[in-house]
């Protein structure tokens, strides 16, 4: 009759059991039982024992080979889904590049600090590498379009301002532009003049008017003479009308018998020619 009693462990069986127990002991490294070619794979570093590895495998299998993914519940579930969908292991693993031909003003907005913060947030949200690349490209294009729109608006405003300034200053336009530039250097030095030129403020009509007036009211005529190209300043239409009105209030202008009458009338006529050029 066959015996119901299990045979005693042989010496070989006992040794095998002993090795298994040691390899799965809580104080040992469970990877020691794996073959050498996969034992040191870094993918196993996040598993503390065989049970956690098995649980991860079961969880992964539940997401594979199906049209739908079960709704994640825990942070670990979400992490598995993100990795399955292509999220890299760390934010630094994202590779991004800016499109060619971006204006310097746009490229300057994508600093290393800004991109690093974006990668951190993208990784937290579970974005994959392609999504991050696409978002950076889209944002760069969006910034570039805004920059071009702004630049176009500024250019149009400058052009309209220049037309208005030429109408206001008349023949004194070039002279007063020179006065304004001289004031840039006189009161701000070469550094301010360079900044005004680089920023575009040096062509802003309101800035030009302000500095031209500063030059004419604070600088001596002899200092401005080199700028105007002569010893006598050209008046703007408004200045010519104002000076003509002052002279016309002189008694010699209305008194034909006055010895200065002819000279004063001639001067007033010249001022009106400046005020109303053809």
Secondary structure, DSSP 8 states (H G I E B T S, - for coil): ---SS-----HHHHHHHHHHHHHTSTTS-GGGGS-HHHHT-GGGGG-SSHHHHHHHHHHHHHHTT-SS-----SHHHHHHHHHHTT--SSGGG------TT--HHHHTTS-HHHHHHHHHHHHHHT--HHHHHHHHHHHHHHHHHHHHHHHHHHHHHHHHHHHHHHHHHGGGHHHHHHHHHHHHHHHHHHHHHHHHHHHSGGG-HHHHHHHHHHHHHHS-HHHHHHHHTSSS----HHHHHHHHHHHHTSHHHH-TTSTTHHHHHHHHHHHHHHHT--
